[in-house]
Amino acid sequence: MNESLPVQDIKKLVREYEENIVHFLQDLVRIPSPSCKEKAVAERILKEMESLGYDNAWIDEIGNVIGRVGSADAERNLLYDGHIDTVGIGDTKLWRFHPLAGEIADGQLWGRGSADNKNAVAVQVYGAFISKKIWGDSLPFGIYTVGSIMEEDCDGLALEYAIKESIPVTINAVILGEPTNCRIYRGHRGRVEICIETKGRSAHASNPELGDNAVYKMADIIKAVEELDQHLASDPFLGKGTIALTKIECDTDSLNCVPYGCRIYLDRRLTKGEDKELALAQINTIAGVKDTKAEVRILQYEAMSWTGKKLSAEKYFPTWTLPEDHSLVQGSAMAFRLLFNQEPVIDKWRFSTNGVATMG
């Protein structure tokens, strides 16, 4: 198994189960599963794992759905990850097809989650099953397939829980199911979510000189943040670090009063060599931050999973890369060549994934 793949056997079984895989994905797309509300889709995945004869399948304490094929005592273990939550569907009138219809048109399956990320779950559940069909008891490692929750809210949090608390073995390698257009991705930038807050003093807008406008204090800081983006570090593979203001809000007693508080929220993408300490230091050196004694802090995530388990984490998601000559990257490239008879593209994600926990 280490030297070659039974390519024809794999292709034959994929063709044999292709209709099942597509119908399974349609079912998943048709089940709404926004973050923290994944119960129904987790139960549907569990049912599929059980029907395929997984050696073990369960839903963990926080709501991840996990299945295993292969020995529970294997010396080496591989984990497939695909997150089962999605963002919202917005205005359904703006969709070409209803986002929960799972409709097939033009050779594609349409709907919320069909690309991000229920497609991964469907093929990974069947990929592990097909591996067992081919190698049976001679499968030399355990395969754990995880449908992870809450990824859209907080990358890595639920998958880290599954690995540390729910899976009773050491995981040696992880394959992330995030979309790549069938390319092999080996890393991405990290990120940290930051809030800057200025304080002022309220006054009636008829006498603004009696107050201290917190929004005005923020104005110079916003301009400096925009300028900071032009001077951040860059990496040949991951690209440039970035910073973007994504939200602004203020505290005011009415539309006739001077605001006494203002907050801006920043999405800081971190390239190689950057971390949260550097990102905070760069903001704290902004003159407007020092002059106004603004508070700079990393945001905290807190939420209740669909099982009622409270989870929390600092919203810092580290940068990571796997070297291109690493055996996992080159092994994936070898498998790609054998299966598709062409050279793979090896690249990186532009966005963040659950890999912030498993590799970052």
ABEGO torsion letter per residue (X at the ends): XAABBBAAAAAAAAAAAAAAAAAAAAAAAABBBBBGAAAAAAAAAAAAAAAAGBABBBBBAAGBBBBBBEBAABABBBBBBBBABBBBAEBAAABABBAAAGBBBGGBBBEBGAAOAAAAAAAAAAAAAAAAAAAEAABABBBBBBBBBGAAABBGAAAAAAAAAABABBBABBBBABBAGGBBBAEBBBBBBBBBBBBBBBBBAABAAABBBAAAAAAAAAAAAAAAAAABBBBAAAEBBBBBBABBBBBBABAABBBABBBBBBBBBBBBGBBAAAAAAAAAABAAAAAAGBBBBBBBBBBBBAAGBBBBBBBBBBBBBBBAABAAAAAAAAAAAAAAGBBBBBBBBABBBAAAAAAX
